[in-house]
Amino acid sequence: MSVTFGSLVLKVSNISRAAEFWSKALGYIPKEGRPEFLVSPDGKGPEIHLDEDDRTHLDLSVDPAASSVEAEVARLISLGATRLEWEYPHHADFVVLADTEGNLFCVIR
């Protein structure tokens, strides 16, 4: 297995307000130069990405030294995930899947 829990993407209506709440709730701090990303001060644990446009979902990060996005997508589909039709931006480095319960997640490089 070459994927790890990379980040939790939260759909929010106000990034500043959500960042203040989650920073206080978890002790996370804004990522340098990227206030919409919160990280654990010790570097452990997943990032929290606050987004006003995206849906709430998980991002699974692929270790490129051990596997590829395509291989991990195939493995996850074999476990019951479904690949979703999606409008991808040019040069997308992720694939959108749904788990067995319909929850969205991305497999990202």
Biopython code that builds the backbone (N, CA, C, O; Angstrom):
import numpy as np
from Bio.PDB.StructureBuilder import StructureBuilder

atoms = [
    (1, "MET", "N", (0.849, -1.172, 0.000)),
    (1, "MET", "CA", (0.000, 0.000, 0.000)),
    (1, "MET", "C", (0.892, 1.231, 0.000)),
    (1, "MET", "O", (1.801, 1.354, 0.821)),
    (2, "SER", "N", (0.627, 2.133, -0.921)),
    (2, "SER", "CA", (1.484, 3.305, -1.080)),
    (2, "SER", "C", (0.728, 4.613, -0.953)),
    (2, "SER", "O", (1.206, 5.650, -1.412)),
    (3, "VAL", "N", (-0.448, 4.580, -0.335)),
    (3, "VAL", "CA", (-1.190, 5.821, -0.131)),
    (3, "VAL", "C", (-1.270, 6.123, 1.355)),
    (3, "VAL", "O", (-1.318, 5.223, 2.194)),
    (4, "THR", "N", (-1.285, 7.422, 1.658)),
    (4, "THR", "CA", (-1.451, 7.877, 3.026)),
    (4, "THR", "C", (-2.518, 8.957, 3.052)),
    (4, "THR", "O", (-2.858, 9.536, 2.020)),
    (5, "PHE", "N", (-3.033, 9.216, 4.218)),
    (5, "PHE", "CA", (-4.027, 10.260, 4.408)),
    (5, "PHE", "C", (-3.306, 11.591, 4.280)),
    (5, "PHE", "O", (-2.623, 12.020, 5.211)),
    (6, "GLY", "N", (-3.451, 12.244, 3.141)),
    (6, "GLY", "CA", (-2.725, 13.475, 2.880)),
    (6, "GLY", "C", (-3.381, 14.709, 3.447)),
    (6, "GLY", "O", (-2.735, 15.504, 4.130)),
    (7, "SER", "N", (-4.679, 14.877, 3.164)),
    (7, "SER", "CA", (-5.368, 16.060, 3.669)),
    (7, "SER", "C", (-6.867, 15.830, 3.714)),
    (7, "SER", "O", (-7.416, 14.960, 3.038)),
    (8, "LEU", "N", (-7.493, 16.634, 4.527)),
    (8, "LEU", "CA", (-8.941, 16.701, 4.596)),
    (8, "LEU", "C", (-9.329, 18.039, 3.996)),
    (8, "LEU", "O", (-8.910, 19.088, 4.485)),
    (9, "VAL", "N", (-10.125, 18.008, 2.944)),
    (9, "VAL", "CA", (-10.598, 19.234, 2.310)),
    (9, "VAL", "C", (-11.976, 19.538, 2.881)),
    (9, "VAL", "O", (-12.892, 18.723, 2.774)),
    (10, "LEU", "N", (-12.121, 20.712, 3.488)),
    (10, "LEU", "CA", (-13.394, 21.125, 4.068)),
    (10, "LEU", "C", (-13.981, 22.271, 3.266)),
    (10, "LEU", "O", (-13.321, 23.287, 3.043)),
    (11, "LYS", "N", (-15.216, 22.106, 2.835)),
    (11, "LYS", "CA", (-15.918, 23.210, 2.175)),
    (11, "LYS", "C", (-16.369, 24.169, 3.270)),
    (11, "LYS", "O", (-17.070, 23.779, 4.204)),
    (12, "VAL", "N", (-15.958, 25.423, 3.143)),
    (12, "VAL", "CA", (-16.286, 26.439, 4.133)),
    (12, "VAL", "C", (-16.830, 27.682, 3.423)),
    (12, "VAL", "O", (-16.573, 27.895, 2.239)),
    (13, "SER", "N", (-17.579, 28.489, 4.158)),
    (13, "SER", "CA", (-18.088, 29.732, 3.567)),
    (13, "SER", "C", (-17.181, 30.916, 3.874)),
    (13, "SER", "O", (-17.292, 31.959, 3.230)),
    (14, "ASN", "N", (-16.275, 30.769, 4.860)),
    (14, "ASN", "CA", (-15.382, 31.851, 5.240)),
    (14, "ASN", "C", (-14.065, 31.230, 5.700)),
    (14, "ASN", "O", (-13.985, 30.672, 6.794)),
    (15, "ILE", "N", (-13.043, 31.329, 4.867)),
    (15, "ILE", "CA", (-11.764, 30.675, 5.169)),
    (15, "ILE", "C", (-11.153, 31.217, 6.458)),
    (15, "ILE", "O", (-10.665, 30.437, 7.276)),
    (16, "SER", "N", (-11.168, 32.526, 6.656)),
    (16, "SER", "CA", (-10.565, 33.112, 7.861)),
    (16, "SER", "C", (-11.243, 32.615, 9.125)),
    (16, "SER", "O", (-10.578, 32.240, 10.091)),
    (17, "ARG", "N", (-12.576, 32.615, 9.114)),
    (17, "ARG", "CA", (-13.316, 32.152, 10.294)),
    (17, "ARG", "C", (-13.048, 30.679, 10.556)),
    (17, "ARG", "O", (-12.808, 30.282, 11.696)),
    (18, "ALA", "N", (-13.089, 29.859, 9.494)),
    (18, "ALA", "CA", (-12.845, 28.420, 9.646)),
    (18, "ALA", "C", (-11.413, 28.155, 10.095)),
    (18, "ALA", "O", (-11.178, 27.268, 10.916)),
    (19, "ALA", "N", (-10.457, 28.910, 9.569)),
    (19, "ALA", "CA", (-9.058, 28.727, 9.970)),
    (19, "ALA", "C", (-8.876, 29.044, 11.445)),
    (19, "ALA", "O", (-8.157, 28.335, 12.150)),
    (20, "GLU", "N", (-9.517, 30.094, 11.913)),
    (20, "GLU", "CA", (-9.411, 30.440, 13.333)),
    (20, "GLU", "C", (-9.994, 29.318, 14.199)),
    (20, "GLU", "O", (-9.395, 28.919, 15.198)),
    (21, "PHE", "N", (-11.173, 28.816, 13.803)),
    (21, "PHE", "CA", (-11.799, 27.737, 14.573)),
    (21, "PHE", "C", (-10.922, 26.487, 14.604)),
    (21, "PHE", "O", (-10.615, 25.974, 15.680)),
    (22, "TRP", "N", (-10.515, 25.989, 13.422)),
    (22, "TRP", "CA", (-9.775, 24.734, 13.368)),
    (22, "TRP", "C", (-8.384, 24.866, 13.972)),
    (22, "TRP", "O", (-7.858, 23.902, 14.528)),
    (23, "SER", "N", (-7.789, 26.036, 13.870)),
    (23, "SER", "CA", (-6.487, 26.254, 14.516)),
    (23, "SER", "C", (-6.614, 26.112, 16.023)),
    (23, "SER", "O", (-5.792, 25.461, 16.668)),
    (24, "LYS", "N", (-7.651, 26.726, 16.577)),
    (24, "LYS", "CA", (-7.866, 26.646, 18.021)),
    (24, "LYS", "C", (-8.308, 25.240, 18.443)),
    (24, "LYS", "O", (-7.883, 24.741, 19.485)),
    (25, "ALA", "N", (-9.151, 24.612, 17.641)),
    (25, "ALA", "CA", (-9.678, 23.287, 17.990)),
    (25, "ALA", "C", (-8.586, 22.219, 17.980)),
    (25, "ALA", "O", (-8.570, 21.341, 18.842)),
    (26, "LEU", "N", (-7.675, 22.290, 17.011)),
    (26, "LEU", "CA", (-6.682, 21.229, 16.827)),
    (26, "LEU", "C", (-5.252, 21.639, 17.158)),
    (26, "LEU", "O", (-4.357, 20.795, 17.202)),
    (27, "GLY", "N", (-5.035, 22.929, 17.390)),
    (27, "GLY", "CA", (-3.675, 23.394, 17.616)),
    (27, "GLY", "C", (-2.869, 23.476, 16.331)),
    (27, "GLY", "O", (-1.641, 23.554, 16.379)),
    (28, "TYR", "N", (-3.529, 23.459, 15.194)),
    (28, "TYR", "CA", (-2.861, 23.562, 13.899)),
    (28, "TYR", "C", (-2.495, 25.015, 13.624)),
    (28, "TYR", "O", (-3.044, 25.932, 14.235)),
    (29, "ILE", "N", (-1.563, 25.212, 12.698)),
    (29, "ILE", "CA", (-1.136, 26.545, 12.309)),
    (29, "ILE", "C", (-1.249, 26.691, 10.792)),
    (29, "ILE", "O", (-1.202, 25.695, 10.070)),
    (30, "PRO", "N", (-1.398, 27.931, 10.301)),
    (30, "PRO", "CA", (-1.443, 28.119, 8.845)),
    (30, "PRO", "C", (-0.111, 27.728, 8.205)),
    (30, "PRO", "O", (0.961, 27.983, 8.752)),
    (31, "LYS", "N", (-0.209, 27.106, 7.039)),
    (31, "LYS", "CA", (0.991, 26.761, 6.273)),
    (31, "LYS", "C", (1.594, 28.062, 5.751)),
    (31, "LYS", "O", (0.867, 28.953, 5.313)),
    (32, "GLU", "N", (2.901, 28.172, 5.796)),
    (32, "GLU", "CA", (3.556, 29.405, 5.378)),
    (32, "GLU", "C", (3.150, 29.807, 3.960)),
    (32, "GLU", "O", (3.319, 29.041, 3.011)),
    (33, "GLY", "N", (2.616, 31.011, 3.836)),
    (33, "GLY", "CA", (2.206, 31.544, 2.538)),
    (33, "GLY", "C", (0.906, 30.984, 2.002)),
    (33, "GLY", "O", (0.480, 31.369, 0.913)),
    (34, "ARG", "N", (0.261, 30.086, 2.731)),
    (34, "ARG", "CA", (-0.976, 29.437, 2.274)),
    (34, "ARG", "C", (-1.975, 29.376, 3.429)),
    (34, "ARG", "O", (-2.154, 28.300, 4.002)),
    (35, "PRO", "N", (-2.630, 30.471, 3.798)),
    (35, "PRO", "CA", (-3.511, 30.480, 4.969)),
    (35, "PRO", "C", (-4.715, 29.553, 4.856)),
    (35, "PRO", "O", (-5.382, 29.286, 5.856)),
    (36, "GLU", "N", (-5.002, 29.059, 3.657)),
    (36, "GLU", "CA", (-6.120, 28.127, 3.489)),
    (36, "GLU", "C", (-5.720, 26.688, 3.832)),
    (36, "GLU", "O", (-6.565, 25.792, 3.838)),
    (37, "PHE", "N", (-4.439, 26.470, 4.116)),
    (37, "PHE", "CA", (-3.941, 25.166, 4.541)),
    (37, "PHE", "C", (-3.496, 25.251, 5.990)),
    (37, "PHE", "O", (-2.719, 26.136, 6.351)),
    (38, "LEU", "N", (-3.979, 24.344, 6.818)),
    (38, "LEU", "CA", (-3.562, 24.271, 8.211)),
    (38, "LEU", "C", (-2.770, 22.988, 8.405)),
    (38, "LEU", "O", (-3.127, 21.935, 7.877)),
    (39, "VAL", "N", (-1.693, 23.091, 9.168)),
    (39, "VAL", "CA", (-0.821, 21.943, 9.395)),
    (39, "VAL", "C", (-0.522, 21.803, 10.878)),
    (39, "VAL", "O", (-0.587, 22.771, 11.636)),
    (40, "SER", "N", (-0.199, 20.601, 11.271)),
    (40, "SER", "CA", (0.208, 20.338, 12.638)),
    (40, "SER", "C", (1.586, 20.965, 12.860)),
    (40, "SER", "O", (2.463, 20.823, 12.008)),
    (41, "PRO", "N", (1.795, 21.650, 13.973)),
    (41, "PRO", "CA", (3.094, 22.277, 14.214)),
    (41, "PRO", "C", (4.261, 21.286, 14.243)),
    (41, "PRO", "O", (5.395, 21.663, 13.949)),
    (42, "ASP", "N", (3.995, 20.030, 14.592)),
    (42, "ASP", "CA", (5.072, 19.032, 14.634)),
    (42, "ASP", "C", (5.227, 18.288, 13.307)),
    (42, "ASP", "O", (6.058, 17.387, 13.188)),
    (43, "GLY", "N", (4.419, 18.671, 12.309)),
    (43, "GLY", "CA", (4.525, 18.048, 10.990)),
    (43, "GLY", "C", (3.856, 16.694, 10.889)),
    (43, "GLY", "O", (3.919, 16.053, 9.840)),
    (44, "LYS", "N", (3.217, 16.246, 11.956)),
    (44, "LYS", "CA", (2.518, 14.961, 11.939)),
    (44, "LYS", "C", (1.042, 15.197, 11.707)),
    (44, "LYS", "O", (0.508, 16.245, 12.071)),
    (45, "GLY", "N", (0.409, 14.263, 11.128)),
    (45, "GLY", "CA", (-1.026, 14.373, 10.881)),
    (45, "GLY", "C", (-1.309, 15.004, 9.529)),
    (45, "GLY", "O", (-0.440, 15.645, 8.939)),
    (46, "PRO", "N", (-2.507, 14.821, 9.051)),
    (46, "PRO", "CA", (-2.873, 15.337, 7.728)),
    (46, "PRO", "C", (-3.062, 16.851, 7.743)),
    (46, "PRO", "O", (-3.337, 17.449, 8.783)),
    (47, "GLU", "N", (-2.910, 17.449, 6.577)),
    (47, "GLU", "CA", (-3.227, 18.863, 6.415)),
    (47, "GLU", "C", (-4.737, 19.026, 6.393)),
    (47, "GLU", "O", (-5.474, 18.085, 6.097)),
    (48, "ILE", "N", (-5.180, 20.217, 6.705)),
    (48, "ILE", "CA", (-6.576, 20.584, 6.504)),
    (48, "ILE", "C", (-6.582, 21.686, 5.460)),
    (48, "ILE", "O", (-5.946, 22.725, 5.635)),
    (49, "HIS", "N", (-7.297, 21.452, 4.384)),
    (49, "HIS", "CA", (-7.399, 22.425, 3.297)),
    (49, "HIS", "C", (-8.794, 23.030, 3.352)),
    (49, "HIS", "O", (-9.788, 22.323, 3.188)),
    (50, "LEU", "N", (-8.871, 24.329, 3.582)),
    (50, "LEU", "CA", (-10.148, 25.036, 3.654)),
    (50, "LEU", "C", (-10.436, 25.633, 2.282)),
    (50, "LEU", "O", (-9.610, 26.359, 1.729)),
    (51, "ASP", "N", (-11.608, 25.325, 1.737)),
    (51, "ASP", "CA", (-11.921, 25.718, 0.374)),
    (51, "ASP", "C", (-13.355, 26.196, 0.295)),
    (51, "ASP", "O", (-14.261, 25.536, 0.803)),
    (52, "GLU", "N", (-13.567, 27.342, -0.339)),
    (52, "GLU", "CA", (-14.915, 27.899, -0.468)),
    (52, "GLU", "C", (-15.670, 27.328, -1.664)),
    (52, "GLU", "O", (-16.874, 27.548, -1.795)),
    (53, "ASP", "N", (-14.982, 26.603, -2.534)),
    (53, "ASP", "CA", (-15.622, 26.103, -3.754)),
    (53, "ASP", "C", (-15.763, 24.591, -3.821)),
    (53, "ASP", "O", (-16.726, 24.083, -4.395)),
    (54, "ASP", "N", (-14.827, 23.879, -3.249)),
    (54, "ASP", "CA", (-14.778, 22.423, -3.380)),
    (54, "ASP", "C", (-15.705, 21.744, -2.382)),
    (54, "ASP", "O", (-16.159, 22.366, -1.422)),
    (55, "ARG", "N", (-15.981, 20.475, -2.612)),
    (55, "ARG", "CA", (-16.760, 19.672, -1.668)),
    (55, "ARG", "C", (-15.852, 19.125, -0.575)),
    (55, "ARG", "O", (-14.644, 18.990, -0.771)),
    (56, "THR", "N", (-16.431, 18.815, 0.562)),
    (56, "THR", "CA", (-15.670, 18.164, 1.627)),
    (56, "THR", "C", (-15.286, 16.764, 1.156)),
    (56, "THR", "O", (-16.136, 16.001, 0.697)),
    (57, "HIS", "N", (-14.010, 16.433, 1.272)),
    (57, "HIS", "CA", (-13.519, 15.119, 0.852)),
    (57, "HIS", "C", (-12.126, 14.871, 1.405)),
    (57, "HIS", "O", (-11.489, 15.778, 1.941)),
    (58, "LEU", "N", (-11.664, 13.647, 1.272)),
    (58, "LEU", "CA", (-10.307, 13.259, 1.661)),
    (58, "LEU", "C", (-9.396, 13.297, 0.447)),
    (58, "LEU", "O", (-9.831, 13.031, -0.674)),
    (59, "ASP", "N", (-8.138, 13.625, 0.670)),
    (59, "ASP", "CA", (-7.104, 13.465, -0.347)),
    (59, "ASP", "C", (-6.151, 12.388, 0.147)),
    (59, "ASP", "O", (-5.598, 12.493, 1.242)),
    (60, "LEU", "N", (-5.965, 11.364, -0.653)),
    (60, "LEU", "CA", (-4.995, 10.316, -0.352)),
    (60, "LEU", "C", (-3.756, 10.573, -1.196)),
    (60, "LEU", "O", (-3.852, 10.675, -2.419)),
    (61, "SER", "N", (-2.605, 10.678, -0.566)),
    (61, "SER", "CA", (-1.354, 10.969, -1.263)),
    (61, "SER", "C", (-0.633, 9.679, -1.613)),
    (61, "SER", "O", (-0.529, 8.765, -0.795)),
    (62, "VAL", "N", (-0.137, 9.622, -2.842)),
    (62, "VAL", "CA", (0.609, 8.454, -3.313)),
    (62, "VAL", "C", (2.096, 8.727, -3.171)),
    (62, "VAL", "O", (2.584, 9.790, -3.556)),
    (63, "ASP", "N", (2.809, 7.760, -2.617)),
    (63, "ASP", "CA", (4.262, 7.832, -2.540)),
    (63, "ASP", "C", (4.804, 7.451, -3.920)),
    (63, "ASP", "O", (4.759, 6.279, -4.296)),
    (64, "PRO", "N", (5.320, 8.437, -4.687)),
    (64, "PRO", "CA", (5.756, 8.134, -6.060)),
    (64, "PRO", "C", (6.922, 7.156, -6.135)),
    (64, "PRO", "O", (7.148, 6.551, -7.183)),
    (65, "ALA", "N", (7.663, 6.991, -5.049)),
    (65, "ALA", "CA", (8.767, 6.028, -5.051)),
    (65, "ALA", "C", (8.261, 4.600, -4.952)),
    (65, "ALA", "O", (8.980, 3.659, -5.286)),
    (66, "ALA", "N", (7.027, 4.435, -4.494)),
    (66, "ALA", "CA", (6.509, 3.091, -4.262)),
    (66, "ALA", "C", (5.407, 2.679, -5.232)),
    (66, "ALA", "O", (5.178, 1.486, -5.435)),
    (67, "SER", "N", (4.725, 3.647, -5.830)),
    (67, "SER", "CA", (3.598, 3.313, -6.693)),
    (67, "SER", "C", (3.276, 4.504, -7.587)),
    (67, "SER", "O", (3.990, 5.507, -7.594)),
    (68, "SER", "N", (2.193, 4.374, -8.335)),
    (68, "SER", "CA", (1.720, 5.472, -9.172)),
    (68, "SER", "C", (0.251, 5.731, -8.856)),
    (68, "SER", "O", (-0.427, 4.884, -8.276)),
    (69, "VAL", "N", (-0.226, 6.894, -9.237)),
    (69, "VAL", "CA", (-1.640, 7.204, -9.035)),
    (69, "VAL", "C", (-2.494, 6.152, -9.726)),
    (69, "VAL", "O", (-3.468, 5.663, -9.153)),
    (70, "GLU", "N", (-2.132, 5.805, -10.951)),
    (70, "GLU", "CA", (-2.920, 4.841, -11.719)),
    (70, "GLU", "C", (-2.972, 3.478, -11.033)),
    (70, "GLU", "O", (-4.027, 2.846, -10.984)),
    (71, "ALA", "N", (-1.845, 3.027, -10.510)),
    (71, "ALA", "CA", (-1.805, 1.723, -9.826)),
    (71, "ALA", "C", (-2.657, 1.758, -8.561)),
    (71, "ALA", "O", (-3.375, 0.800, -8.275)),
    (72, "GLU", "N", (-2.585, 2.841, -7.808)),
    (72, "GLU", "CA", (-3.374, 2.942, -6.583)),
    (72, "GLU", "C", (-4.859, 3.062, -6.893)),
    (72, "GLU", "O", (-5.686, 2.502, -6.173)),
    (73, "VAL", "N", (-5.211, 3.786, -7.958)),
    (73, "VAL", "CA", (-6.620, 3.873, -8.364)),
    (73, "VAL", "C", (-7.135, 2.480, -8.701)),
    (73, "VAL", "O", (-8.227, 2.104, -8.275)),
    (74, "ALA", "N", (-6.369, 1.720, -9.452)),
    (74, "ALA", "CA", (-6.775, 0.354, -9.803)),
    (74, "ALA", "C", (-6.937, -0.506, -8.551)),
    (74, "ALA", "O", (-7.887, -1.281, -8.448)),
    (75, "ARG", "N", (-6.015, -0.371, -7.606)),
    (75, "ARG", "CA", (-6.093, -1.145, -6.360)),
    (75, "ARG", "C", (-7.343, -0.770, -5.574)),
    (75, "ARG", "O", (-8.040, -1.646, -5.062)),
    (76, "LEU", "N", (-7.630, 0.524, -5.474)),
    (76, "LEU", "CA", (-8.797, 0.977, -4.713)),
    (76, "LEU", "C", (-10.106, 0.569, -5.389)),
    (76, "LEU", "O", (-11.079, 0.238, -4.712)),
    (77, "ILE", "N", (-10.130, 0.592, -6.707)),
    (77, "ILE", "CA", (-11.312, 0.116, -7.436)),
    (77, "ILE", "C", (-11.521, -1.371, -7.177)),
    (77, "ILE", "O", (-12.656, -1.826, -7.041)),
    (78, "SER", "N", (-10.427, -2.128, -7.109)),
    (78, "SER", "CA", (-10.556, -3.567, -6.830)),
    (78, "SER", "C", (-11.117, -3.815, -5.433)),
    (78, "SER", "O", (-11.675, -4.879, -5.165)),
    (79, "LEU", "N", (-10.969, -2.837, -4.548)),
    (79, "LEU", "CA", (-11.509, -2.949, -3.183)),
    (79, "LEU", "C", (-12.958, -2.479, -3.082)),
    (79, "LEU", "O", (-13.589, -2.635, -2.037)),
    (80, "GLY", "N", (-13.493, -1.901, -4.173)),
    (80, "GLY", "CA", (-14.887, -1.470, -4.167)),
    (80, "GLY", "C", (-15.128, -0.009, -4.464)),
    (80, "GLY", "O", (-16.279, 0.419, -4.548)),
    (81, "ALA", "N", (-14.065, 0.771, -4.626)),
    (81, "ALA", "CA", (-14.236, 2.186, -4.982)),
    (81, "ALA", "C", (-14.754, 2.294, -6.413)),
    (81, "ALA", "O", (-14.647, 1.354, -7.200)),
    (82, "THR", "N", (-15.311, 3.447, -6.731)),
    (82, "THR", "CA", (-15.832, 3.729, -8.069)),
    (82, "THR", "C", (-15.150, 4.979, -8.600)),
    (82, "THR", "O", (-15.044, 5.990, -7.907)),
    (83, "ARG", "N", (-14.688, 4.892, -9.845)),
    (83, "ARG", "CA", (-14.098, 6.081, -10.487)),
    (83, "ARG", "C", (-15.249, 6.952, -10.988)),
    (83, "ARG", "O", (-16.154, 6.462, -11.663)),
    (84, "LEU", "N", (-15.212, 8.231, -10.659)),
    (84, "LEU", "CA", (-16.291, 9.140, -11.027)),
    (84, "LEU", "C", (-15.966, 9.920, -12.293)),
    (84, "LEU", "O", (-14.812, 10.257, -12.557)),
    (85, "GLU", "N", (-17.003, 10.199, -13.065)),
    (85, "GLU", "CA", (-16.853, 11.121, -14.180)),
    (85, "GLU", "C", (-16.612, 12.491, -13.567)),
    (85, "GLU", "O", (-17.346, 12.898, -12.667)),
    (86, "TRP", "N", (-15.603, 13.205, -14.034)),
    (86, "TRP", "CA", (-15.225, 14.475, -13.417)),
    (86, "TRP", "C", (-14.626, 15.380, -14.463)),
    (86, "TRP", "O", (-13.965, 14.906, -15.386)),
    (87, "GLU", "N", (-14.845, 16.675, -14.339)),
    (87, "GLU", "CA", (-14.182, 17.645, -15.207)),
    (87, "GLU", "C", (-12.851, 18.006, -14.568)),
    (87, "GLU", "O", (-12.792, 18.764, -13.601)),
    (88, "TYR", "N", (-11.788, 17.449, -15.127)),
    (88, "TYR", "CA", (-10.458, 17.656, -14.578)),
    (88, "TYR", "C", (-9.808, 18.883, -15.210)),
    (88, "TYR", "O", (-9.973, 19.125, -16.406)),
    (89, "PRO", "N", (-9.070, 19.661, -14.416)),
    (89, "PRO", "CA", (-8.302, 20.761, -15.004)),
    (89, "PRO", "C", (-7.154, 20.187, -15.834)),
    (89, "PRO", "O", (-6.757, 19.035, -15.658)),
    (90, "HIS", "N", (-6.641, 20.998, -16.725)),
    (90, "HIS", "CA", (-5.506, 20.606, -17.542)),
    (90, "HIS", "C", (-4.342, 20.241, -16.625)),
    (90, "HIS", "O", (-4.079, 20.963, -15.663)),
    (91, "HIS", "N", (-3.656, 19.169, -16.887)),
    (91, "HIS", "CA", (-2.524, 18.682, -16.092)),
    (91, "HIS", "C", (-2.928, 18.288, -14.669)),
    (91, "HIS", "O", (-2.153, 18.478, -13.732)),
    (92, "ALA", "N", (-4.119, 17.749, -14.504)),
    (92, "ALA", "CA", (-4.569, 17.299, -13.179)),
    (92, "ALA", "C", (-3.629, 16.213, -12.667)),
    (92, "ALA", "O", (-3.196, 15.348, -13.429)),
    (93, "ASP", "N", (-3.317, 16.261, -11.379)),
    (93, "ASP", "CA", (-2.457, 15.248, -10.774)),
    (93, "ASP", "C", (-3.237, 14.388, -9.786)),
    (93, "ASP", "O", (-2.667, 13.846, -8.839)),
    (94, "PHE", "N", (-4.536, 14.267, -10.012)),
    (94, "PHE", "CA", (-5.402, 13.522, -9.107)),
    (94, "PHE", "C", (-6.506, 12.816, -9.882)),
    (94, "PHE", "O", (-6.798, 13.145, -11.032)),
    (95, "VAL", "N", (-7.110, 11.834, -9.214)),
    (95, "VAL", "CA", (-8.267, 11.107, -9.752)),
    (95, "VAL", "C", (-9.331, 11.116, -8.662)),
    (95, "VAL", "O", (-9.031, 10.896, -7.489)),
    (96, "VAL", "N", (-10.577, 11.372, -9.057)),
    (96, "VAL", "CA", (-11.682, 11.417, -8.103)),
    (96, "VAL", "C", (-12.381, 10.060, -8.076)),
    (96, "VAL", "O", (-12.785, 9.526, -9.109)),
    (97, "LEU", "N", (-12.511, 9.519, -6.867)),
    (97, "LEU", "CA", (-13.184, 8.249, -6.646)),
    (97, "LEU", "C", (-14.265, 8.429, -5.588)),
    (97, "LEU", "O", (-14.309, 9.444, -4.894)),
    (98, "ALA", "N", (-15.127, 7.437, -5.478)),
    (98, "ALA", "CA", (-16.091, 7.358, -4.377)),
    (98, "ALA", "C", (-15.866, 6.029, -3.676)),
    (98, "ALA", "O", (-15.574, 5.017, -4.313)),
    (99, "ASP", "N", (-16.004, 6.045, -2.356)),
    (99, "ASP", "CA", (-15.870, 4.797, -1.611)),
    (99, "ASP", "C", (-17.148, 3.973, -1.750)),
    (99, "ASP", "O", (-18.048, 4.348, -2.501)),
    (100, "THR", "N", (-17.230, 2.883, -1.048)),
    (100, "THR", "CA", (-18.390, 1.984, -1.159)),
    (100, "THR", "C", (-19.678, 2.614, -0.671)),
    (100, "THR", "O", (-20.762, 2.108, -0.964)),
    (101, "GLU", "N", (-19.582, 3.720, 0.075)),
    (101, "GLU", "CA", (-20.765, 4.424, 0.599)),
    (101, "GLU", "C", (-21.066, 5.696, -0.169)),
    (101, "GLU", "O", (-21.993, 6.425, 0.185)),
    (102, "GLY", "N", (-20.295, 5.979, -1.222)),
    (102, "GLY", "CA", (-20.522, 7.162, -2.031)),
    (102, "GLY", "C", (-19.767, 8.406, -1.583)),
    (102, "GLY", "O", (-19.965, 9.484, -2.144)),
    (103, "ASN", "N", (-18.906, 8.274, -0.583)),
    (103, "ASN", "CA", (-18.109, 9.406, -0.125)),
    (103, "ASN", "C", (-16.979, 9.677, -1.109)),
    (103, "ASN", "O", (-16.272, 8.755, -1.518)),
    (104, "LEU", "N", (-16.808, 10.937, -1.489)),
    (104, "LEU", "CA", (-15.767, 11.305, -2.443)),
    (104, "LEU", "C", (-14.395, 11.340, -1.795)),
    (104, "LEU", "O", (-14.252, 11.686, -0.623)),
    (105, "PHE", "N", (-13.384, 10.974, -2.583)),
    (105, "PHE", "CA", (-12.000, 11.156, -2.181)),
    (105, "PHE", "C", (-11.151, 11.231, -3.436)),
    (105, "PHE", "O", (-11.546, 10.753, -4.500)),
    (106, "CYS", "N", (-9.985, 11.836, -3.300)),
    (106, "CYS", "CA", (-9.068, 11.970, -4.417)),
    (106, "CYS", "C", (-7.801, 11.180, -4.132)),
    (106, "CYS", "O", (-7.339, 11.098, -2.994)),
    (107, "VAL", "N", (-7.260, 10.612, -5.174)),
    (107, "VAL", "CA", (-5.942, 9.989, -5.104)),
    (107, "VAL", "C", (-5.027, 10.963, -5.846)),
    (107, "VAL", "O", (-5.218, 11.245, -7.030)),
    (108, "ILE", "N", (-4.028, 11.469, -5.116)),
    (108, "ILE", "CA", (-3.226, 12.576, -5.644)),
    (108, "ILE", "C", (-1.737, 12.269, -5.571)),
    (108, "ILE", "O", (-1.268, 11.590, -4.657)),
    (109, "ARG", "N", (-1.022, 12.774, -6.533)),
    (109, "ARG", "CA", (0.425, 12.587, -6.585)),
    (109, "ARG", "C", (1.096, 13.470, -5.566)),
    (109, "ARG", "O", (2.322, 13.460, -5.452)),
]
sb = StructureBuilder()
sb.init_structure("model")
sb.init_model(0)
sb.init_chain("A")
sb.init_seg("    ")
for serial, (resi, resn, name, xyz) in enumerate(atoms, 1):
    if name == "N":
        sb.init_residue(resn, " ", resi, " ")
    sb.init_atom(name, np.array(xyz, "f"), 0.0, 1.0, " ", f" {name:<3s}", serial, name[0])
structure = sb.get_structure()
